[in-house]
Amino acid sequence: MLCVRFLVFCLSMNCIVHLSLSLVQCRICPSRIAVALMYFGVTMHAGNIGGNFYLNFFLNGIVEFPALLFVILTMDRIGRKRLQCLCMVFGGVATICTIFSILFGGDGN
């Protein structure tokens, strides 16, 4: 559905002249949406993690500095596409692994 809306937007903006650019954008758009949803989902639910809300939010912010440094240092070495794929796979595996804290964790009382 989102790709259809994007194609309608491209047609209205005369992007159909460069069809290959439109196809690349249709492939990149779901990736950007997934990254944005993941980032804002973690940020908005910092209070649901448990413990102090402000400490959780602070730790979520501090984690971004080593991640940014990692991206800056590895971008030239392994390339943009491989790095994004690696980071998205790592983020997905880390998100799936959080189910173990729910399954095997206590009640929190």
Residue frames as a rotation matrix with the C-alpha (Angstrom) as fourth column:
MET 1
0.569 0.823 0.000 0.00
0.823 -0.569 0.000 0.00
0.000 0.000 -1.000 0.00
LEU 2
0.492 -0.455 -0.742 2.80
0.142 -0.799 0.584 2.37
-0.859 -0.393 -0.329 0.89
CYS 3
-0.604 -0.738 0.301 4.67
0.390 0.056 0.919 1.62
-0.695 0.673 0.254 -2.35
VAL 4
-0.082 0.660 0.747 1.52
0.988 -0.046 0.150 2.43
0.133 0.750 -0.648 -4.30
ARG 5
0.829 0.371 -0.418 1.24
0.468 -0.870 0.155 5.79
-0.306 -0.324 -0.895 -2.55
PHE 6
0.038 -0.908 -0.417 4.90
0.076 -0.413 0.907 6.46
-0.996 -0.066 0.053 -3.23
LEU 7
-0.606 -0.236 0.759 4.48
0.722 0.235 0.650 5.61
-0.332 0.943 0.028 -6.92
VAL 8
0.448 0.818 0.361 1.52
0.882 -0.470 -0.030 7.98
0.145 0.332 -0.932 -7.14
PHE 9
0.692 -0.282 -0.664 3.67
0.159 -0.838 0.522 10.66
-0.704 -0.467 -0.535 -5.54
CYS 10
-0.392 -0.913 0.114 6.48
0.276 0.002 0.961 9.99
-0.878 0.408 0.252 -8.02
LEU 11
-0.277 0.366 0.889 4.10
0.961 0.084 0.264 10.23
0.022 0.927 -0.375 -10.93
SER 12
0.782 0.623 -0.033 2.77
0.624 -0.780 0.052 13.53
0.007 -0.061 -0.998 -9.67
MET 13
0.583 -0.644 -0.496 6.30
-0.123 -0.673 0.729 14.87
-0.803 -0.364 -0.472 -9.16
ASN 14
0.851 -0.181 -0.492 7.41
-0.508 -0.055 -0.859 13.77
0.128 0.982 -0.139 -12.63
CYS 15
0.009 -0.860 0.510 9.87
-0.787 0.309 0.535 11.20
-0.617 -0.406 -0.674 -11.27
ILE 16
0.668 0.314 0.675 8.75
0.079 0.872 -0.484 8.68
-0.740 0.376 0.557 -13.86
VAL 17
0.792 -0.466 -0.394 11.34
-0.571 -0.339 -0.748 10.18
0.214 0.818 -0.534 -16.18
HIS 18
-0.391 -0.920 -0.018 13.95
-0.800 0.350 -0.487 8.34
0.455 -0.176 -0.873 -14.13
LEU 19
0.591 0.728 -0.347 12.28
-0.508 0.670 0.542 4.96
0.627 -0.144 0.766 -13.67
SER 20
0.056 -0.636 -0.770 15.37
0.438 0.709 -0.553 3.36
0.897 -0.306 0.318 -12.13
LEU 21
-0.834 -0.324 0.446 15.43
-0.190 -0.590 -0.785 6.06
0.517 -0.740 0.430 -9.43
SER 22
0.007 0.930 0.368 11.77
-0.929 -0.130 0.347 5.39
0.371 -0.344 0.863 -8.66
LEU 23
0.606 0.183 -0.775 12.43
-0.075 0.982 0.173 1.66
0.792 -0.046 0.608 -8.33
VAL 24
-0.460 -0.828 -0.319 15.36
0.381 0.140 -0.914 2.27
0.802 -0.542 0.251 -5.98
GLN 25
-0.689 0.266 0.674 13.17
-0.626 -0.687 -0.369 4.52
0.365 -0.677 0.640 -3.83
CYS 26
0.430 0.893 -0.132 10.50
-0.723 0.428 0.542 1.81
0.541 -0.137 0.830 -3.66
ARG 27
0.347 -0.383 -0.856 13.11
0.383 0.891 -0.244 -0.60
0.856 -0.243 0.456 -2.32
ILE 28
-0.703 -0.709 0.053 14.58
0.281 -0.346 -0.895 1.87
0.653 -0.615 0.442 0.17
CYS 29
-0.249 0.688 0.682 11.28
-0.619 -0.654 0.434 3.19
0.744 -0.314 0.589 1.54
PRO 30
0.744 0.558 -0.368 10.33
-0.074 0.617 0.784 0.08
0.664 -0.555 0.500 3.60
SER 31
0.011 -0.830 -0.557 13.83
0.799 0.343 -0.495 -0.04
0.602 -0.439 0.667 5.06
ARG 32
-0.762 -0.290 0.579 13.62
-0.002 -0.893 -0.449 3.57
0.648 -0.343 0.680 6.23
ILE 33
0.186 0.906 0.379 10.17
-0.630 -0.186 0.754 3.00
0.754 -0.379 0.537 7.70
ALA 34
0.647 0.015 -0.763 11.40
0.381 0.860 0.340 -0.07
0.661 -0.511 0.550 9.61
VAL 35
-0.425 -0.879 -0.216 14.38
0.709 -0.176 -0.683 1.81
0.562 -0.443 0.698 11.03
ALA 36
-0.618 0.240 0.749 12.23
-0.374 -0.928 -0.011 4.78
0.692 -0.287 0.663 12.06
LEU 37
0.502 0.864 -0.036 9.62
-0.424 0.283 0.860 2.57
0.754 -0.417 0.508 13.73
MET 38
0.380 -0.453 -0.807 12.30
0.691 0.719 -0.079 0.67
0.616 -0.527 0.586 15.60
TYR 39
-0.667 -0.721 0.190 14.06
0.452 -0.594 -0.665 3.82
0.592 -0.358 0.722 16.78
PHE 40
-0.494 0.535 0.685 10.94
-0.615 -0.772 0.160 5.64
0.615 -0.342 0.710 17.92
GLY 41
0.545 0.670 -0.504 9.45
-0.128 0.661 0.740 2.48
0.828 -0.339 0.446 19.40
VAL 42
-0.002 -0.641 -0.768 12.46
0.840 0.415 -0.349 2.03
0.542 -0.646 0.537 21.65
THR 43
-0.849 -0.353 0.393 12.49
0.154 -0.877 -0.455 5.73
0.505 -0.326 0.799 22.54
MET 44
-0.208 0.863 0.460 8.79
-0.637 -0.477 0.606 5.99
0.742 -0.167 0.649 23.32
HIS 45
0.750 0.520 -0.409 8.75
-0.090 0.692 0.716 2.84
0.656 -0.500 0.566 25.45
ALA 46
-0.362 -0.931 0.039 11.76
-0.090 -0.007 -0.996 3.71
0.928 -0.364 -0.081 27.60
GLY 47
-0.357 0.297 0.886 9.42
-0.912 -0.317 -0.261 3.99
0.203 -0.901 0.384 30.59
ASN 48
0.705 0.706 -0.070 8.07
-0.685 0.703 0.190 0.48
0.184 -0.086 0.979 30.11
ILE 49
0.044 -0.773 -0.633 11.49
-0.270 0.601 -0.752 -1.14
0.962 0.204 -0.182 30.48
GLY 50
0.758 0.193 -0.623 11.33
0.530 0.375 0.761 -0.92
0.381 -0.907 0.182 34.27
GLY 51
-0.212 -0.831 -0.514 13.37
0.969 -0.247 -0.001 1.10
-0.126 -0.498 0.858 36.69
ASN 52
-0.107 0.078 -0.991 13.90
0.268 -0.958 -0.104 4.83
-0.957 -0.277 0.082 36.54
PHE 53
0.745 0.495 0.447 12.40
0.561 -0.102 -0.822 6.42
-0.361 0.863 -0.353 33.43
TYR 54
0.874 -0.409 -0.263 15.04
-0.461 -0.868 -0.183 9.15
-0.153 0.282 -0.947 33.20
LEU 55
-0.063 -0.918 0.392 17.92
-0.547 0.360 0.755 6.70
-0.834 -0.167 -0.525 33.62
ASN 56
0.076 0.165 0.983 16.49
0.568 0.804 -0.179 4.45
-0.820 0.572 -0.033 30.89
PHE 57
0.938 0.305 0.167 16.06
0.315 -0.544 -0.777 7.39
-0.146 0.781 -0.607 28.54
PHE 58
0.568 -0.805 -0.169 19.60
-0.725 -0.587 0.359 8.57
-0.389 -0.082 -0.918 29.31
LEU 59
-0.200 -0.654 0.729 21.06
-0.169 0.756 0.632 5.11
-0.965 0.003 -0.262 28.64
ASN 60
0.472 0.433 0.768 19.15
0.691 0.359 -0.627 4.90
-0.548 0.827 -0.130 25.35
GLY 61
0.988 -0.114 -0.102 20.74
-0.151 -0.848 -0.508 8.20
-0.028 0.518 -0.855 24.35
ILE 62
0.276 -0.950 0.146 24.24
-0.720 -0.104 0.687 7.23
-0.637 -0.295 -0.712 25.46
VAL 63
0.145 -0.178 0.973 24.11
0.336 0.934 0.121 4.06
-0.931 0.310 0.195 23.34
GLU 64
0.927 0.296 0.228 23.88
0.308 -0.257 -0.916 6.21
-0.213 0.920 -0.329 20.22
PHE 65
0.616 -0.742 -0.262 27.41
-0.720 -0.666 0.194 7.63
-0.319 0.069 -0.945 20.61
PRO 66
-0.340 -0.764 0.548 29.31
-0.339 0.643 0.687 4.30
-0.877 0.048 -0.478 20.23
ALA 67
0.259 0.504 0.824 26.90
0.621 0.566 -0.542 3.32
-0.739 0.652 -0.167 17.45
LEU 68
0.976 0.088 -0.197 27.62
-0.067 -0.745 -0.664 6.54
-0.205 0.661 -0.722 15.57
LEU 69
0.190 -0.980 -0.061 31.36
-0.825 -0.193 0.531 6.08
-0.532 -0.050 -0.845 16.08
PHE 70
-0.215 -0.194 0.957 31.07
0.139 0.964 0.227 2.50
-0.967 0.182 -0.180 14.80
VAL 71
0.677 0.552 0.487 29.25
0.563 0.038 -0.826 3.67
-0.474 0.833 -0.285 11.67
ILE 72
0.837 -0.400 -0.373 31.77
-0.501 -0.836 -0.226 6.42
-0.222 0.376 -0.900 10.97
LEU 73
-0.082 -0.968 0.236 34.74
-0.750 0.216 0.626 4.06
-0.657 -0.125 -0.744 11.32
THR 74
-0.420 -0.087 0.904 33.29
0.197 0.963 0.184 1.20
-0.886 0.255 -0.387 9.29
MET 75
0.604 0.745 -0.284 31.47
-0.100 -0.282 -0.954 3.03
-0.791 0.605 -0.096 6.49
ASP 76
0.367 -0.536 -0.760 34.54
-0.922 -0.319 -0.220 3.28
-0.124 0.782 -0.611 4.26
ARG 77
-0.605 -0.718 0.344 35.74
-0.689 0.689 0.225 -0.22
-0.398 -0.101 -0.912 5.04
ILE 78
-0.729 0.335 0.597 32.69
0.332 0.936 -0.119 -2.38
-0.598 0.112 -0.794 4.37
GLY 79
-0.882 0.358 0.307 30.41
0.191 -0.324 0.927 -0.04
0.431 0.876 0.217 2.42
ARG 80
-0.693 0.658 0.294 27.07
-0.720 -0.641 -0.264 1.59
0.015 -0.395 0.919 2.99
LYS 81
0.158 0.840 -0.519 24.82
-0.756 0.441 0.484 -1.26
0.636 0.316 0.704 1.84
ARG 82
-0.090 -0.260 -0.961 26.58
0.286 0.918 -0.275 -4.00
0.954 -0.300 -0.008 3.76
LEU 83
-0.954 -0.300 0.008 26.79
0.095 -0.328 -0.940 -1.85
0.285 -0.896 0.341 6.87
GLN 84
-0.418 0.873 0.251 23.08
-0.901 -0.434 0.011 -1.05
0.119 -0.221 0.968 6.80
CYS 85
0.308 0.510 -0.803 22.22
-0.420 0.830 0.366 -4.70
0.854 0.224 0.470 6.24
LEU 86
-0.441 -0.574 -0.690 24.51
0.401 0.562 -0.724 -5.74
0.803 -0.596 -0.018 9.10
CYS 87
-0.965 0.079 0.252 23.05
-0.248 -0.592 -0.767 -3.15
0.089 -0.802 0.590 11.48
MET 88
-0.110 0.993 -0.031 19.47
-0.945 -0.095 0.312 -4.04
0.307 0.063 0.950 10.58
VAL 89
0.216 0.129 -0.968 20.10
-0.049 0.991 0.122 -7.77
0.975 0.021 0.220 11.06
PHE 90
-0.740 -0.555 -0.381 21.83
0.372 0.134 -0.918 -7.09
0.560 -0.821 0.108 14.39
GLY 91
-0.789 0.506 0.350 18.96
-0.613 -0.687 -0.389 -4.86
0.043 -0.521 0.852 15.54
GLY 92
0.153 0.884 -0.442 16.39
-0.775 0.385 0.501 -7.44
0.613 0.266 0.744 14.48
VAL 93
-0.045 -0.253 -0.966 18.17
0.297 0.920 -0.255 -10.27
0.954 -0.299 0.034 16.30
ALA 94
-0.946 -0.322 -0.024 18.54
0.136 -0.329 -0.934 -8.09
0.293 -0.888 0.355 19.41
THR 95
-0.459 0.854 0.244 14.85
-0.874 -0.483 0.046 -7.23
0.158 -0.192 0.969 19.30
ILE 96
0.326 0.559 -0.762 13.86
-0.417 0.809 0.415 -10.87
0.848 0.183 0.497 18.91
CYS 97
-0.421 -0.579 -0.698 16.15
0.386 0.582 -0.716 -11.82
0.821 -0.571 -0.021 21.81
THR 98
-0.778 0.173 0.605 14.20
-0.557 -0.635 -0.535 -9.53
0.292 -0.753 0.590 24.12
ILE 99
0.280 0.913 -0.296 11.43
-0.608 0.407 0.682 -12.12
0.743 -0.011 0.669 24.12
PHE 100
-0.078 -0.381 -0.921 13.62
0.420 0.826 -0.377 -14.25
0.904 -0.416 0.095 26.41
SER 101
-0.956 -0.240 0.167 13.47
-0.027 -0.494 -0.869 -11.63
0.291 -0.835 0.466 29.13
ILE 102
-0.237 0.947 0.218 9.69
-0.941 -0.279 0.193 -11.80
0.243 -0.159 0.957 28.97
LEU 103
0.402 0.421 -0.813 9.52
-0.345 0.892 0.291 -15.60
0.848 0.163 0.504 28.85
PHE 104
0.128 -0.479 -0.868 12.10
0.641 0.708 -0.296 -16.38
0.757 -0.518 0.398 31.51
GLY 105
-0.713 -0.369 0.596 11.97
-0.129 -0.766 -0.629 -13.21
0.689 -0.525 0.499 33.61
GLY 106
-0.796 0.404 -0.451 10.10
0.581 0.297 -0.758 -12.82
-0.172 -0.865 -0.471 36.82
ASP 107
0.198 0.966 0.164 6.83
0.969 -0.218 0.113 -11.08
0.145 0.137 -0.980 37.42
GLY 108
-0.351 -0.417 0.839 8.63
0.351 -0.889 -0.296 -7.91
0.868 0.190 0.458 38.45
ASN 109
0.669 0.643 0.372 7.00
-0.148 -0.376 0.915 -7.81
0.728 -0.668 -0.156 41.88
